Amino acid sequence: MGVKVSELLAKVPTGLLINGEWRDAASGETFEVENPATGETLATLASAGSDDAMAALDAACAVKDEWARTSPRERSNILRRAFDLVTERKDEFAALMTLEMGKPLAEAYGEVTYGAEYLRWFSEEAVRDYGATLPAPEGTIQMVTRRKPVGPCLLITPWNFPLAMATRKVGPAVAAGCTMVLKPAKLTPLTSQYFAQTMIEAGLPAGVLNVVSGKSASAISEPLMADSRLRKVSFTGSTPVGKTLLKAAADNVLRTSMELGGNAPFIVFEDADLDQAVEGAMGAKMRNIGEACTAANRFIVHESVADEFAKKFAAKIGELKLGNGLDEGVTCGPLIEKKALDNVTSLVDDAVEKGATALIGGKPGEGVGYFYTPTVLINVSRDARVAQEEIFGPVAPILTFSTEAEAIEIANDTEFGLASYVYTENSDRMWRLADGLEFGLMGYNAGVISNAAAPFGGVKQSGMGREGGAEGIAEYTSLQYIGVRNPYANA
Ligand code: NAD
């Protein structure tokens, strides 16, 4: 690691960012951020309350018209400079993420690249926010559509991808000309604090991005969502919290983007290249310690290859090294907090009680951090909790099937619909699966498919709206239609 921890932490602002200034909470309250690998306190931050949240919205509203009138090129240039700065600071961002979230350093570097890419992508999209013109079929008017910024937005992010979840929202909001209040997860606010500072250094004017980290999420979100000046909420997090926010959004009919939980099936057919499937499974399951909304949650493997797949997968998983993500060679870090460790432990225990066997792992790891040993479970029953709920840990349950129809039926047997993965050498089957699977994303012979240029999002209770791609900026704009009288029309 190219940075000294104490020097890095000293660079991270600890206040609330309101109208371009870092300040203390009105109440003077603070909260601590912990390293999940060691239990050590990394920093003490100002904890925003309702008054601070409203001050942040006031700041966002005060500059919203001026910001909306800036040229797309100006906004594009700010995002491009932010991309360059985040990339220059990759050592610092990577170390911060490993410190506060636990992911292995090499993966944290991967997230810097991935997260920064949203800034570059939306710097390019800012100047290509196309409308359309078309003649009315009757010839009476020319019809013109154009996109306008939706207005002040509340952006709420989770802890699992501290940089990318922020850039995926801030990038398109800046590109579209919206002002924002960002509320990072209280478990991992340091990356967002440093990212916001970086946006200021990239030239973002005061008040456009305000950051209110704090220990009580609802103390921040409730007054903001009750204020009719707020026009949008973009949330990434769990489905239960998403539902609460959707209900609150109804009162002022807010635009909403909801990136919620997942329960991804990873389907391996009898004709799959098993080595390729195992490699894909490692990415789909073990990336981010299994703490990803896209994480493969259920391995649904044809009965004729299930044993071979499980053995190869367990052998690869056995090569993982569990430990502090900052340490050399560590490829699997701790879970985010004690509650997460307890949940993963109880999911595995429940599966074992219902007949599953751990081929490898199956228990918490050693040390003071929240470690769980990477695990492969076989003979998992469909009614085990591990097959129904989002695991969010390094645990791979394997279920078997005999027919294609059965594989699709098992895969769709969940209220979630975010990511899915299909391994087969038969391309006709790939298209049948694409039709049959009720998921917003599908990886075909590919285990990691997230990309800033792709429209990311779910169906069913995994949410609504898309982040990234050409679609990502549309979430932050309202389409306006103008009908222009045709001077040559008879009417
Ligand atoms: P969470 O729902 O507990 O928290 C997410 C954010 O919401 C945090 O900032 C939290 O402080 C805030 N929050 C919590 N309660 C709130 C309330 N009552 N009102 C307003 N805000 C509130 O989720 P998490 O544990 O941080 O993240 C994990 C979840 O996020 C998983 O379910 C995962 O699948 C999901 N996720 C989804 C995507 C996606 O793109 N679909 C990406 C990453 C994570």
Residues whose N, C-alpha, C, O or C-beta is under 5 A from the ligand:
A	BS01	NAD	I156 T157 P158 W159 K183 P184 A185 K186 A217 S218 S221 T236 G237 S238 T239 V241 E259 L260 G261 G262 A292 C293 S462
